[in-house]
Amino acid sequence: MSAASPSDLKPLRTAVRRRLLPWFARNARDLPWRTDPRDPYAVWISEIMLQQTRVDTVIPYFRRFLKRFPTPAALAAAPLQDVLKQWEGLGYYTRARQIHKMANLLVRHHDGTLPSDPAALAALPGLGPYTTAAIASFAFGHPLAVLDGNIIRVLARLLALADDITLPATRRRLQQLADDLLPADRAAAANEAWMELGALVCTPRNPACAACPLRPLCRARTTSAPETFPKRKKKMKVPHKIVGAAVILNPKNQILIAQRCPEKGMLAGLWEFPGGKRADGETMPQCIARELREEMGIEIEVGPHLVTVPHAYSHFTIDLHAHFARIRKGRPRHIECAGHAWVTPGQFDDYPFSKADHGIIRALRALPRPPRLRDFFA
Ligand code: SF4
């Protein structure tokens, strides 16, 4: 079937009140952002952190972040570098830059608080329909249905939906269904109950149908393979990139690190071991030397290999090959980077790096002693 008919809706609506909400009351996890009453700021930060990220991963980050920046005003007053440092390892760094920008906007235009009006929330930059509905519902009790990956999965299974859920038309129908099923007087609890059911019971690979409060109504359960719902078109093969990075030593045995331009790309503003993507036909030393010429205007000699770090981003994977190097000519300039610093391995903790660059840091720290220029270059 492609959509829920009105006759499907009545038993589902009843089941939300009689089965799903009582199940949630018994099984809701004790999560640090589920305070009573809800703190809109905590709801906002948790929702942004939870995008593409597991609850278990988010919890320690959330606690540290709220301790360091307890209010929008504290967040707005902090330098972006501090915010990125707190976010380090959580990935999708655009989120950190956006919440910092939005905190400043809240201080300037909303007395440092999140507006309770859904239209005013939706007008804030960086809040999409899902996050707007989540904040409006969880923090302020507005009857807006949220639709995240967990809820899409549960609804698609309840209806044994044959349609491709990556299509906008299917998403619109599921949003309509979520809207239709939302009890206006229990909006926040119902939204969270759907999400919790998807996270704890109706999981992607192994739905625990025997423990599910909605099993009498579920059509996917009556098939032999409920886990095959929702349907989506086959994923494209994820591209793989080969990237080179230089660990450049100076005569004081300090290492050169560069800051990515603050407004460019998904890792903008973070620090890195400078380098970039290998072009067709290049050897790794040629790639690294060219990148340093283009990025910082220096000629380098590329030496021994230190480590290769494999890393997966959401839309591609990389192998990051790090080599020791030294400068032969020139001083670092900021051509395609925002800044640079010469640091010792002990100072890496003062700068936010991406996860892949942390692989290089781990390899450097695993050496029997801090690297010296003369160990690698005559
Ligand atoms: S019965 Fe199984 S497939 Fe259906 S909603 Fe519950 S856990 Fe998911």
Residues whose N, C-alpha, C, O or C-beta is under 5 A from the ligand:
A	BS01	SF4	V154 R157 V201 C202 P207 A208 C209 C212 L214 R215 C218 A220 R221 P226
